[in-house]
Amino acid sequence: VAGLTAGRKKYAAVEGEFREVARSAAALGLRLSSLVERDAQSYAAVSNAYKLPKEPADAATTRDAAIAEALLGASEVPLETARACAEVADLALIAAQRGNTNAISDAGVAALLAEAACRGAAYNVMINVSAMTDRSRGGPLVREAEGLVTRTRETTRKVTELVEQQLR
């Protein structure tokens, strides 16, 4: 939407804003792509921690600590993904509010995808924290993820209202 807005005479008043939206969207795309790799690495760390020996007792203690740290790390990556998804939804709202009306459906799709991805990322935070022996360490991560889902859902609701008004 930013690419179809910036550079158009009709949208000259928002030219600078949409150039920035385009830059932000590109940066978010790169960030989300790097999070895919980091998520795979964090899953490997969890898998490797579970493979550590359980015997003798000191090895079990080391294993338990490694599992706890790996699960915490594996919770932080999807939380960062959820944060990025919330930012995508924010950009979709700007696009729906002031962007090229011929591409408003793209803003709607972006918001819907951001909401789904945010919710999926939050699920991954929750499942990793639920596997922790001491879930209190992951509690703040779960609460933040839930807040991001709520925020993204509300932003997406606003975007879909704008899109559907425009399409009627």
N, CA and C atoms as an extended XYZ file, in Angstrom:
504
Properties=species:S:1:pos:R:3:atomname:S:1:resname:S:1:resid:I:1 pbc="F F F"
N         0.846       -1.185        0.000 N   VAL     1
C         0.000        0.000        0.000 CA  VAL     1
C         0.885        1.240        0.000 C   VAL     1
N         1.960        1.185        0.760 N   ALA     2
C         2.863        2.334        0.813 CA  ALA     2
C         3.439        2.625       -0.559 C   ALA     2
N         3.799        1.593       -1.287 N   GLY     3
C         4.353        1.773       -2.622 CA  GLY     3
C         3.351        2.332       -3.610 C   GLY     3
N         2.089        2.072       -3.378 N   LEU     4
C         1.040        2.595       -4.248 CA  LEU     4
C         0.510        3.946       -3.781 C   LEU     4
N         1.026        4.429       -2.662 N   THR     5
C         0.610        5.723       -2.127 CA  THR     5
C         1.685        6.781       -2.367 C   THR     5
N         2.908        6.482       -1.945 N   ALA     6
C         4.018        7.425       -2.122 CA  ALA     6
C         4.249        7.661       -3.612 C   ALA     6
N         4.427        8.927       -3.963 N   GLY     7
C         4.684        9.267       -5.355 CA  GLY     7
C         3.433        9.592       -6.167 C   GLY     7
N         2.259        9.443       -5.564 N   ARG     8
C         1.006        9.757       -6.257 CA  ARG     8
C         0.573       11.174       -5.886 C   ARG     8
N         0.178       11.952       -6.886 N   LYS     9
C        -0.234       13.340       -6.640 CA  LYS     9
C        -1.368       13.419       -5.631 C   LYS     9
N        -2.322       12.525       -5.753 N   LYS    10
C        -3.487       12.520       -4.872 CA  LYS    10
C        -3.088       12.370       -3.400 C   LYS    10
N        -1.929       11.746       -3.151 N   TYR    11
C        -1.496       11.462       -1.783 CA  TYR    11
C        -0.242       12.253       -1.399 C   TYR    11
N        -0.041       13.392       -2.041 N   ALA    12
C         1.146       14.219       -1.784 CA  ALA    12
C         1.248       14.627       -0.310 C   ALA    12
N         0.115       14.834        0.337 N   ALA    13
C         0.123       15.274        1.731 CA  ALA    13
C         0.689       14.213        2.681 C   ALA    13
N         0.655       12.948        2.279 N   VAL    14
C         1.157       11.869        3.139 CA  VAL    14
C         2.395       11.197        2.552 C   VAL    14
N         2.993       11.840        1.562 N   GLU    15
C         4.173       11.283        0.877 CA  GLU    15
C         5.270       10.869        1.859 C   GLU    15
N         5.699       11.781        2.711 N   GLY    16
C         6.774       11.487        3.658 CA  GLY    16
C         6.402       10.379        4.623 C   GLY    16
N         5.189       10.428        5.116 N   GLU    17
C         4.718        9.405        6.043 CA  GLU    17
C         4.762        8.029        5.392 C   GLU    17
N         4.334        7.939        4.139 N   PHE    18
C         4.279        6.631        3.482 CA  PHE    18
C         5.644        6.143        3.010 C   PHE    18
N         6.563        7.043        2.799 N   ARG    19
C         7.943        6.603        2.549 CA  ARG    19
C         8.496        5.957        3.821 C   ARG    19
N         8.161        6.552        4.962 N   GLU    20
C         8.584        5.976        6.243 CA  GLU    20
C         7.858        4.652        6.509 C   GLU    20
N         6.579        4.571        6.189 N   VAL    21
C         5.834        3.319        6.344 CA  VAL    21
C         6.502        2.231        5.505 C   VAL    21
N         6.878        2.561        4.281 N   ALA    22
C         7.545        1.582        3.412 CA  ALA    22
C         8.865        1.129        4.026 C   ALA    22
N         9.646        2.054        4.563 N   ARG    23
C        10.919        1.689        5.206 CA  ARG    23
C        10.666        0.800        6.424 C   ARG    23
N         9.698        1.176        7.223 N   SER    24
C         9.378        0.386        8.421 CA  SER    24
C         8.908       -1.012        8.049 C   SER    24
N         8.078       -1.100        7.028 N   ALA    25
C         7.575       -2.406        6.596 CA  ALA    25
C         8.719       -3.290        6.096 C   ALA    25
N         9.633       -2.713        5.353 N   ALA    26
C        10.778       -3.486        4.859 CA  ALA    26
C        11.638       -3.968        6.023 C   ALA    26
N        11.869       -3.097        6.995 N   ALA    27
C        12.661       -3.483        8.162 CA  ALA    27
C        11.967       -4.592        8.957 C   ALA    27
N        10.648       -4.486        9.100 N   LEU    28
C         9.906       -5.537        9.799 CA  LEU    28
C         9.983       -6.860        9.049 C   LEU    28
N         9.923       -6.815        7.729 N   GLY    29
C        10.052       -8.037        6.940 CA  GLY    29
C        11.382       -8.720        7.187 C   GLY    29
N        12.451       -7.935        7.220 N   LEU    30
C        13.778       -8.496        7.501 CA  LEU    30
C        13.854       -9.049        8.923 C   LEU    30
N        13.291       -8.311        9.856 N   ARG    31
C        13.295       -8.749       11.257 CA  ARG    31
C        12.531      -10.057       11.423 C   ARG    31
N        11.369      -10.140       10.798 N   LEU    32
C        10.580      -11.370       10.893 CA  LEU    32
C        11.289      -12.542       10.229 C   LEU    32
N        11.958      -12.289        9.118 N   SER    33
C        12.717      -13.356        8.453 CA  SER    33
C        13.842      -13.867        9.349 C   SER    33
N        14.529      -12.963       10.023 N   SER    34
C        15.612      -13.397       10.913 CA  SER    34
C        15.064      -14.152       12.117 C   SER    34
N        13.847      -13.815       12.539 N   LEU    35
C        13.245      -14.516       13.672 CA  LEU    35
C        12.910      -15.967       13.323 C   LEU    35
N        12.653      -16.248       12.062 N   VAL    36
C        12.407      -17.634       11.644 CA  VAL    36
C        13.647      -18.478       11.952 C   VAL    36
N        14.808      -17.974       11.582 N   GLU    37
C        16.062      -18.689       11.844 CA  GLU    37
C        16.336      -18.795       13.339 C   GLU    37
N        16.119      -17.701       14.052 N   ARG    38
C        16.340      -17.723       15.502 CA  ARG    38
C        15.393      -18.690       16.203 C   ARG    38
N        14.162      -18.813       15.691 N   ASP    39
C        13.209      -19.744       16.279 CA  ASP    39
C        13.693      -21.177       16.087 C   ASP    39
N        14.208      -21.483       14.908 N   ALA    40
C        14.740      -22.821       14.646 CA  ALA    40
C        15.924      -23.112       15.576 C   ALA    40
N        16.767      -22.121       15.781 N   GLN    41
C        17.917      -22.290       16.678 CA  GLN    41
C        17.462      -22.504       18.126 C   GLN    41
N        16.454      -21.771       18.546 N   SER    42
C        15.994      -21.923       19.926 CA  SER    42
C        15.327      -23.274       20.134 C   SER    42
N        14.633      -23.773       19.109 N   TYR    43
C        14.040      -25.114       19.203 CA  TYR    43
C        15.145      -26.164       19.298 C   TYR    43
N        16.206      -25.985       18.528 N   ALA    44
C        17.332      -26.925       18.585 CA  ALA    44
C        17.958      -26.918       19.977 C   ALA    44
N        18.049      -25.743       20.600 N   ALA    45
C        18.608      -25.658       21.945 CA  ALA    45
C        17.737      -26.430       22.945 C   ALA    45
N        16.431      -26.337       22.809 N   VAL    46
C        15.525      -27.081       23.686 CA  VAL    46
C        15.709      -28.579       23.460 C   VAL    46
N        15.729      -28.966       22.207 N   SER    47
C        15.901      -30.375       21.865 CA  SER    47
C        17.213      -30.922       22.429 C   SER    47
N        18.281      -30.166       22.275 N   ASN    48
C        19.583      -30.592       22.785 CA  ASN    48
C        19.599      -30.677       24.308 C   ASN    48
N        18.922      -29.759       24.964 N   ALA    49
C        18.871      -29.778       26.430 CA  ALA    49
C        18.163      -31.036       26.934 C   ALA    49
N        17.094      -31.434       26.255 N   TYR    50
C        16.376      -32.642       26.659 CA  TYR    50
C        17.211      -33.903       26.427 C   TYR    50
N        18.198      -33.843       25.562 N   LYS    51
C        19.056      -34.998       25.282 CA  LYS    51
C        20.201      -35.147       26.284 C   LYS    51
N        20.396      -34.160       27.147 N   LEU    52
C        21.465      -34.245       28.141 CA  LEU    52
C        21.187      -35.399       29.102 C   LEU    52
N        22.246      -35.972       29.685 N   PRO    53
C        22.062      -37.125       30.573 CA  PRO    53
C        21.297      -36.771       31.849 C   PRO    53
N        20.519      -37.767       32.313 N   LYS    54
C        19.730      -37.608       33.534 CA  LYS    54
C        20.451      -38.173       34.764 C   LYS    54
N        21.478      -38.922       34.537 N   GLU    55
C        22.231      -39.563       35.620 CA  GLU    55
C        23.688      -39.168       35.510 C   GLU    55
N        24.405      -39.015       36.545 N   PRO    56
C        24.044      -39.030       37.970 CA  PRO    56
C        23.271      -37.767       38.358 C   PRO    56
N        23.064      -37.576       39.635 N   ALA    57
C        22.232      -36.481       40.146 CA  ALA    57
C        22.732      -35.110       39.697 C   ALA    57
N        24.051      -34.906       39.694 N   ASP    58
C        24.552      -33.589       39.281 CA  ASP    58
C        24.321      -33.351       37.797 C   ASP    58
N        24.316      -34.423       36.999 N   ALA    59
C        24.011      -34.293       35.570 CA  ALA    59
C        22.539      -33.934       35.386 C   ALA    59
N        21.684      -34.508       36.210 N   ALA    60
C        20.252      -34.195       36.136 CA  ALA    60
C        20.009      -32.732       36.484 C   ALA    60
N        20.737      -32.222       37.463 N   THR    61
C        20.604      -30.815       37.849 CA  THR    61
C        21.042      -29.908       36.706 C   THR    61
N        22.157      -30.264       36.091 N   THR    62
C        22.654      -29.500       34.942 CA  THR    62
C        21.649      -29.554       33.798 C   THR    62
N        21.099      -30.737       33.548 N   ARG    63
C        20.103      -30.917       32.478 CA  ARG    63
C        18.867      -30.063       32.742 C   ARG    63
N        18.356      -30.106       33.967 N   ASP    64
C        17.157      -29.333       34.314 CA  ASP    64
C        17.388      -27.840       34.110 C   ASP    64
N        18.552      -27.365       34.513 N   ALA    65
C        18.875      -25.947       34.338 CA  ALA    65
C        18.982      -25.593       32.856 C   ALA    65
N        19.581      -26.489       32.072 N   ALA    66
C        19.712      -26.250       30.631 CA  ALA    66
C        18.343      -26.226       29.957 C   ALA    66
N        17.470      -27.122       30.369 N   ILE    67
C        16.116      -27.159       29.809 CA  ILE    67
C        15.375      -25.865       30.144 C   ILE    67
N        15.481      -25.441       31.396 N   ALA    68
C        14.790      -24.210       31.819 CA  ALA    68
C        15.276      -23.016       31.008 C   ALA    68
N        16.582      -22.893       30.838 N   GLU    69
C        17.134      -21.768       30.071 CA  GLU    69
C        16.735      -21.853       28.598 C   GLU    69
N        16.767      -23.060       28.047 N   ALA    70
C        16.409      -23.222       26.639 CA  ALA    70
C        14.930      -22.899       26.407 C   ALA    70
N        14.074      -23.342       27.313 N   LEU    71
C        12.642      -23.037       27.177 CA  LEU    71
C        12.373      -21.547       27.324 C   LEU    71
N        13.106      -20.901       28.212 N   LEU    72
C        12.951      -19.458       28.359 CA  LEU    72
C        13.378      -18.757       27.067 C   LEU    72
N        14.515      -19.174       26.526 N   GLY    73
C        14.980      -18.605       25.253 CA  GLY    73
C        14.010      -18.882       24.121 C   GLY    73
N        13.445      -20.080       24.116 N   ALA    74
C        12.487      -20.444       23.072 CA  ALA    74
C        11.165      -19.701       23.236 C   ALA    74
N        10.937      -19.121       24.394 N   SER    75
C         9.747      -18.293       24.620 CA  SER    75
C         9.988      -16.851       24.194 C   SER    75
N        11.214      -16.412       24.328 N   GLU    76
C        11.547      -15.021       24.005 CA  GLU    76
C        11.502      -14.748       22.508 C   GLU    76
N        11.870      -15.729       21.692 N   VAL    77
C        11.870      -15.517       20.238 CA  VAL    77
C        10.450      -15.309       19.706 C   VAL    77
N         9.491      -16.168       20.029 N   PRO    78
C         8.135      -15.886       19.545 CA  PRO    78
C         7.522      -14.634       20.158 C   PRO    78
N         7.964      -14.270       21.358 N   LEU    79
C         7.480      -13.017       21.934 CA  LEU    79
C         7.957      -11.844       21.077 C   LEU    79
N         9.212      -11.889       20.649 N   GLU    80
C         9.713      -10.849       19.756 CA  GLU    80
C         8.945      -10.865       18.428 C   GLU    80
N         8.577      -12.046       17.977 N   THR    81
C         7.771      -12.163       16.758 CA  THR    81
C         6.409      -11.506       16.964 C   THR    81
N         5.795      -11.747       18.107 N   ALA    82
C         4.496      -11.142       18.402 CA  ALA    82
C         4.603       -9.616       18.427 C   ALA    82
N         5.696       -9.114       18.973 N   ARG    83
C         5.907       -7.657       18.976 CA  ARG    83
C         5.972       -7.114       17.552 C   ARG    83
N         6.705       -7.797       16.709 N   ALA    84
C         6.831       -7.363       15.318 CA  ALA    84
C         5.483       -7.434       14.605 C   ALA    84
N         4.706       -8.453       14.890 N   CYS    85
C         3.382       -8.581       14.270 CA  CYS    85
C         2.462       -7.437       14.688 C   CYS    85
N         2.561       -7.030       15.935 N   ALA    86
C         1.767       -5.886       16.401 CA  ALA    86
C         2.166       -4.630       15.631 C   ALA    86
N         3.445       -4.484       15.344 N   GLU    87
C         3.911       -3.336       14.561 CA  GLU    87
C         3.390       -3.407       13.124 C   GLU    87
N         3.329       -4.601       12.563 N   VAL    88
C         2.768       -4.767       11.215 CA  VAL    88
C         1.310       -4.313       11.212 C   VAL    88
N         0.552       -4.715       12.215 N   ALA    89
C        -0.857       -4.299       12.306 CA  ALA    89
C        -0.966       -2.780       12.417 C   ALA    89
N        -0.056       -2.162       13.162 N   ASP    90
C        -0.062       -0.694       13.277 CA  ASP    90
C         0.160       -0.040       11.908 C   ASP    90
N         1.088       -0.586       11.138 N   LEU    91
C         1.326       -0.049        9.791 CA  LEU    91
C         0.116       -0.268        8.886 C   LEU    91
N        -0.539       -1.402        9.044 N   ALA    92
C        -1.741       -1.677        8.245 CA  ALA    92
C        -2.837       -0.660        8.562 C   ALA    92
N        -2.926       -0.252        9.814 N   LEU    93
C        -3.925        0.751       10.189 CA  LEU    93
C        -3.622        2.089        9.521 C   LEU    93
N        -2.372        2.493        9.525 N   ILE    94
C        -1.992        3.738        8.832 CA  ILE    94
C        -2.343        3.632        7.354 C   ILE    94
N        -2.033        2.490        6.773 N   ALA    95
C        -2.321        2.285        5.349 CA  ALA    95
C        -3.816        2.349        5.073 C   ALA    95
N        -4.607        1.763        5.951 N   ALA    96
C        -6.062        1.781        5.756 CA  ALA    96
C        -6.642        3.172        5.975 C   ALA    96
N        -6.062        3.927        6.881 N   GLN    97
C        -6.583        5.262        7.198 CA  GLN    97
C        -6.242        6.295        6.128 C   GLN    97
N        -4.992        6.258        5.647 N   ARG    98
C        -4.532        7.352        4.792 CA  ARG    98
C        -3.890        6.903        3.487 C   ARG    98
N        -3.832        5.601        3.264 N   GLY    99
C        -3.170        5.099        2.070 CA  GLY    99
C        -4.062        5.101        0.850 C   GLY    99
N        -3.505        4.667       -0.242 N   ASN   100
C        -4.206        4.587       -1.514 CA  ASN   100
C        -5.443        3.711       -1.356 C   ASN   100
N        -6.598        4.294       -1.591 N   THR   101
C        -7.852        3.566       -1.383 CA  THR   101
C        -8.015        2.395       -2.345 C   THR   101
N        -7.305        2.431       -3.467 N   ASN   102
C        -7.373        1.310       -4.408 CA  ASN   102
C        -6.668        0.064       -3.880 C   ASN   102
N        -5.894        0.230       -2.808 N   ALA   103
C        -5.163       -0.899       -2.231 CA  ALA   103
C        -5.577       -1.154       -0.780 C   ALA   103
N        -6.738       -0.627       -0.390 N   ILE   104
C        -7.157       -0.775        1.009 CA  ILE   104
C        -7.378       -2.236        1.381 C   ILE   104
N        -7.770       -3.063        0.433 N   SER   105
C        -7.947       -4.481        0.754 CA  SER   105
C        -6.610       -5.106        1.156 C   SER   105
N        -5.502       -4.633        0.579 N   ASP   106
C        -4.181       -5.133        0.966 CA  ASP   106
C        -3.866       -4.773        2.416 C   ASP   106
N        -4.278       -3.591        2.843 N   ALA   107
C        -4.095       -3.200        4.241 CA  ALA   107
C        -4.889       -4.140        5.142 C   ALA   107
N        -6.094       -4.477        4.726 N   GLY   108
C        -6.916       -5.402        5.502 CA  GLY   108
C        -6.291       -6.779        5.610 C   GLY   108
N        -5.783       -7.275        4.507 N   VAL   109
C        -5.136       -8.593        4.513 CA  VAL   109
C        -3.895       -8.552        5.405 C   VAL   109
N        -3.121       -7.479        5.324 N   ALA   110
C        -1.925       -7.357        6.167 CA  ALA   110
C        -2.297       -7.415        7.646 C   ALA   110
N        -3.354       -6.717        8.019 N   ALA   111
C        -3.774       -6.718        9.421 CA  ALA   111
C        -4.245       -8.105        9.850 C   ALA   111
N        -5.020       -8.758        9.004 N   LEU   112
C        -5.504      -10.100        9.349 CA  LEU   112
C        -4.351      -11.080        9.506 C   LEU   112
N        -3.379      -11.015        8.609 N   LEU   113
C        -2.218      -11.892        8.710 CA  LEU   113
C        -1.384      -11.567        9.945 C   LEU   113
N        -1.249      -10.287       10.251 N   ALA   114
C        -0.497       -9.882       11.444 CA  ALA   114
C        -1.172      -10.417       12.701 C   ALA   114
N        -2.496      -10.342       12.732 N   GLU   115
C        -3.213      -10.850       13.904 CA  GLU   115
C        -3.030      -12.358       14.045 C   GLU   115
N        -3.168      -13.087       12.950 N   ALA   116
C        -2.996      -14.542       13.001 CA  ALA   116
C        -1.576      -14.912       13.422 C   ALA   116
N        -0.595      -14.224       12.868 N   ALA   117
C         0.801      -14.509       13.213 CA  ALA   117
C         1.093      -14.149       14.664 C   ALA   117
N         0.521      -13.061       15.142 N   CYS   118
C         0.713      -12.650       16.533 CA  CYS   118
C         0.127      -13.698       17.471 C   CYS   118
N        -1.057      -14.159       17.162 N   ARG   119
C        -1.701      -15.185       17.986 CA  ARG   119
C        -0.885      -16.478       17.960 C   ARG   119
N        -0.402      -16.865       16.781 N   GLY   120
C         0.426      -18.069       16.677 CA  GLY   120
C         1.708      -17.937       17.481 C   GLY   120
N         2.325      -16.781       17.420 N   ALA   121
C         3.548      -16.547       18.192 CA  ALA   121
C         3.247      -16.620       19.691 C   ALA   121
N         2.126      -16.053       20.096 N   ALA   122
C         1.744      -16.104       21.514 CA  ALA   122
C         1.526      -17.550       21.958 C   ALA   122
N         0.921      -18.348       21.094 N   TYR   123
C         0.751      -19.772       21.423 CA  TYR   123
C         2.100      -20.429       21.674 C   TYR   123
N         3.094      -20.075       20.867 N   ASN   124
C         4.422      -20.664       21.042 CA  ASN   124
C         5.066      -20.211       22.345 C   ASN   124
N         4.837      -18.964       22.729 N   VAL   125
C         5.315      -18.504       24.043 CA  VAL   125
C         4.662      -19.360       25.128 C   VAL   125
N         3.351      -19.503       25.033 N   MET   126
C         2.602      -20.215       26.062 CA  MET   126
C         3.004      -21.680       26.181 C   MET   126
N         3.197      -22.349       25.042 N   ILE   127
C         3.538      -23.775       25.112 CA  ILE   127
C         4.923      -23.984       25.692 C   ILE   127
N         5.844      -23.084       25.373 N   ASN   128
C         7.186      -23.209       25.937 CA  ASN   128
C         7.188      -22.936       27.434 C   ASN   128
N         6.446      -21.925       27.854 N   VAL   129
C         6.364      -21.626       29.285 CA  VAL   129
C         5.656      -22.757       30.017 C   VAL   129
N         4.628      -23.335       29.410 N   SER   130
C         3.904      -24.427       30.075 CA  SER   130
C         4.783      -25.655       30.280 C   SER   130
N         5.850      -25.791       29.492 N   ALA   131
C         6.768      -26.916       29.644 CA  ALA   131
C         7.814      -26.675       30.732 C   ALA   131
N         7.860      -25.453       31.252 N   MET   132
C         8.847      -25.119       32.274 CA  MET   132
C         8.412      -25.656       33.634 C   MET   132
N         9.376      -26.137       34.402 N   THR   133
C         9.086      -26.588       35.759 CA  THR   133
C         8.674      -25.406       36.617 C   THR   133
N         9.397      -24.299       36.499 N   ASP   134
C         9.085      -23.069       37.233 CA  ASP   134
C         8.466      -22.073       36.247 C   ASP   134
N         7.177      -22.162       36.091 N   ARG   135
C         6.476      -21.323       35.117 CA  ARG   135
C         6.486      -19.846       35.491 C   ARG   135
N         6.774      -19.530       36.725 N   SER   136
C         6.770      -18.123       37.138 CA  SER   136
C         7.829      -17.329       36.375 C   SER   136
N         8.900      -17.986       35.958 N   ARG   137
C         9.938      -17.295       35.180 CA  ARG   137
C         9.403      -16.839       33.824 C   ARG   137
N         8.469      -17.590       33.281 N   GLY   138
C         7.911      -17.244       31.977 CA  GLY   138
C         6.612      -16.465       32.051 C   GLY   138
N         6.092      -16.281       33.252 N   GLY   139
C         4.825      -15.574       33.418 CA  GLY   139
C         4.797      -14.202       32.772 C   GLY   139
N         5.824      -13.372       32.982 N   PRO   140
C         5.812      -12.057       32.344 CA  PRO   140
C         5.798      -12.140       30.816 C   PRO   140
N         6.422      -13.165       30.271 N   LEU   141
C         6.425      -13.331       28.815 CA  LEU   141
C         5.025      -13.671       28.311 C   LEU   141
N         4.350      -14.559       29.024 N   VAL   142
C         2.985      -14.932       28.644 CA  VAL   142
C         2.064      -13.716       28.738 C   VAL   142
N         2.181      -12.965       29.807 N   ARG   143
C         1.318      -11.776       29.968 CA  ARG   143
C         1.574      -10.760       28.855 C   ARG   143
N         2.838      -10.553       28.493 N   GLU   144
C         3.116       -9.622       27.414 CA  GLU   144
C         2.558      -10.146       26.091 C   GLU   144
N         2.717      -11.442       25.846 N   ALA   145
C         2.186      -12.028       24.609 CA  ALA   145
C         0.676      -11.866       24.534 C   ALA   145
N        -0.003      -12.113       25.637 N   GLU   146
C        -1.460      -11.946       25.664 CA  GLU   146
C        -1.841      -10.490       25.396 C   GLU   146
N        -1.095       -9.568       25.954 N   GLY   147
C        -1.353       -8.151       25.708 CA  GLY   147
C        -1.142       -7.779       24.250 C   GLY   147
N        -0.132       -8.352       23.637 N   LEU   148
C         0.121       -8.081       22.218 CA  LEU   148
C        -0.990       -8.639       21.339 C   LEU   148
N        -1.504       -9.804       21.706 N   VAL   149
C        -2.633      -10.373       20.952 CA  VAL   149
C        -3.838       -9.456       21.070 C   VAL   149
N        -4.119       -8.977       22.260 N   THR   150
C        -5.252       -8.068       22.470 CA  THR   150
C        -5.069       -6.791       21.653 C   THR   150
N        -3.882       -6.221       21.741 N   ARG   151
C        -3.586       -4.987       20.990 CA  ARG   151
C        -3.736       -5.206       19.489 C   ARG   151
N        -3.186       -6.299       18.995 N   THR   152
C        -3.228       -6.571       17.556 CA  THR   152
C        -4.656       -6.869       17.106 C   THR   152
N        -5.410       -7.571       17.934 N   ARG   153
C        -6.813       -7.852       17.607 CA  ARG   153
C        -7.603       -6.553       17.473 C   ARG   153
N        -7.381       -5.625       18.396 N   GLU   154
C        -8.095       -4.334       18.367 CA  GLU   154
C        -7.685       -3.519       17.142 C   GLU   154
N        -6.412       -3.498       16.844 N   THR   155
C        -5.945       -2.771       15.661 CA  THR   155
C        -6.539       -3.384       14.402 C   THR   155
N        -6.562       -4.693       14.337 N   THR   156
C        -7.125       -5.380       13.179 CA  THR   156
C        -8.618       -5.110       13.046 C   THR   156
N        -9.310       -5.034       14.172 N   ARG   157
C       -10.744       -4.695       14.124 CA  ARG   157
C       -10.934       -3.327       13.490 C   ARG   157
N       -10.093       -2.362       13.877 N   LYS   158
C       -10.191       -1.020       13.292 CA  LYS   158
C        -9.909       -1.052       11.798 C   LYS   158
N        -8.895       -1.798       11.410 N   VAL   159
C        -8.545       -1.889        9.987 CA  VAL   159
C        -9.688       -2.529        9.202 C   VAL   159
N       -10.218       -3.635        9.698 N   THR   160
C       -11.285       -4.308        8.948 CA  THR   160
C       -12.531       -3.435        8.840 C   THR   160
N       -12.821       -2.650        9.869 N   GLU   161
C       -13.950       -1.721        9.770 CA  GLU   161
C       -13.730       -0.717        8.657 C   GLU   161
N       -12.519       -0.159        8.588 N   LEU   162
C       -12.209        0.802        7.526 CA  LEU   162
C       -12.287        0.151        6.152 C   LEU   162
N       -11.742       -1.024        6.035 N   VAL   163
C       -11.754       -1.727        4.740 CA  VAL   163
C       -13.188       -2.008        4.315 C   VAL   163
N       -13.958       -2.553        5.211 N   GLU   164
C       -15.328       -2.933        4.855 CA  GLU   164
C       -16.198       -1.721        4.567 C   GLU   164
N       -15.974       -0.602        5.266 N   GLN   165
C       -16.699        0.630        4.932 CA  GLN   165
C       -16.360        1.077        3.524 C   GLN   165
N       -15.097        1.030        3.200 N   GLN   166
C       -14.624        1.468        1.869 CA  GLN   166
C       -15.162        0.568        0.749 C   GLN   166
N       -15.296       -0.722        1.042 N   LEU   167
C       -15.705       -1.673        0.006 CA  LEU   167
C       -17.223       -1.729       -0.200 C   LEU   167
N       -17.977       -1.106        0.669 N   ARG   168
C       -19.452       -1.129        0.514 CA  ARG   168
C       -19.902       -0.129       -0.502 C   ARG   168
